Amino acid sequence: MRQKPLCAPSRVPQIQKSAHPQLRSHAHTHTPAPTYAQVSSTQLRDDLLSMLVAGHETTGSALTWTLYLLVKNPEKMAKAQVGAR
């Protein structure tokens, strides 16, 4: 059974047809995406942990700035409180 790639199919054929020489040189250095069979459990765990931590940090930062800006603007805070009910 053929393994499915982890990401979208390669765009190297379209790039190689391009007239721009820099794009053609980068196309020759392309390495194929790993398949499901080539990704170890450890690598998968590490990648998932990175996404979880990055998402957590981003959400926390967005909430912090939102609350800070609402505290600075009481009218907007009141409007947000009414909307939350």
C-alpha positions in Angstrom: 0.0 0.0 0.0 1.3 3.4 -0.9 2.0 5.8 2.0 0.2 9.2 2.0 2.5 12.3 2.5 2.0 14.3 5.7 1.7 17.6 3.8 0.3 18.8 0.4 1.9 17.4 -2.7 5.1 18.9 -3.8 5.0 22.0 -6.1 8.5 21.2 -7.5 7.2 20.4 -11.0 5.5 23.8 -11.3 8.6 25.6 -10.0 10.9 23.8 -12.3 8.9 25.1 -15.3 9.2 28.7 -13.9 11.4 31.1 -15.8 13.0 32.4 -12.7 16.5 30.8 -12.1 16.4 31.2 -8.3 13.2 29.2 -8.1 14.7 26.5 -10.2 17.8 26.2 -8.1 15.7 25.9 -4.9 13.5 23.2 -6.6 16.6 21.0 -7.0 17.3 21.1 -3.3 13.7 19.9 -2.4 13.5 16.9 -0.1 10.3 14.9 -0.2 7.9 15.1 2.8 8.1 12.2 5.2 5.3 9.6 5.0 3.3 8.3 8.0 5.7 5.3 8.2 8.8 7.6 8.4 7.6 9.7 11.4 8.6 8.1 14.7 6.4 8.2 17.8 8.9 10.4 19.5 8.9 12.9 16.7 5.1 12.9 16.6 4.9 13.5 20.4 7.5 16.3 20.2 5.6 18.0 17.4 2.3 17.8 19.1 3.7 19.1 22.4 5.2 22.1 20.5 1.9 22.9 18.9 0.1 22.6 22.3 2.6 24.9 24.0 2.6 27.4 21.2 -1.2 27.5 21.1 -1.4 27.9 24.9 1.1 30.8 24.9 -0.7 32.6 22.0 -4.1 32.2 23.7 -2.8 33.4 27.0 -1.2 36.5 25.4 -4.3 37.4 23.5 -6.5 37.1 26.6 -4.0 39.2 28.6 -4.0 42.0 26.1 -7.7 41.9 25.6 -8.4 42.2 29.4 -5.7 45.0 29.6 -7.4 47.0 26.9 -10.9 46.5 28.3 -9.7 47.7 31.7 -8.3 50.8 30.0 -11.7 51.5 28.3 -14.6 51.2 30.7 -17.2 51.8 28.0 -15.9 48.9 26.0 -15.8 46.8 29.2 -19.4 47.4 29.9 -20.4 46.6 26.3 -18.4 43.3 26.5 -20.0 42.4 29.8 -23.5 43.0 28.3 -22.5 40.9 25.3 -21.2 38.0 27.5 -24.5 37.6 29.4 
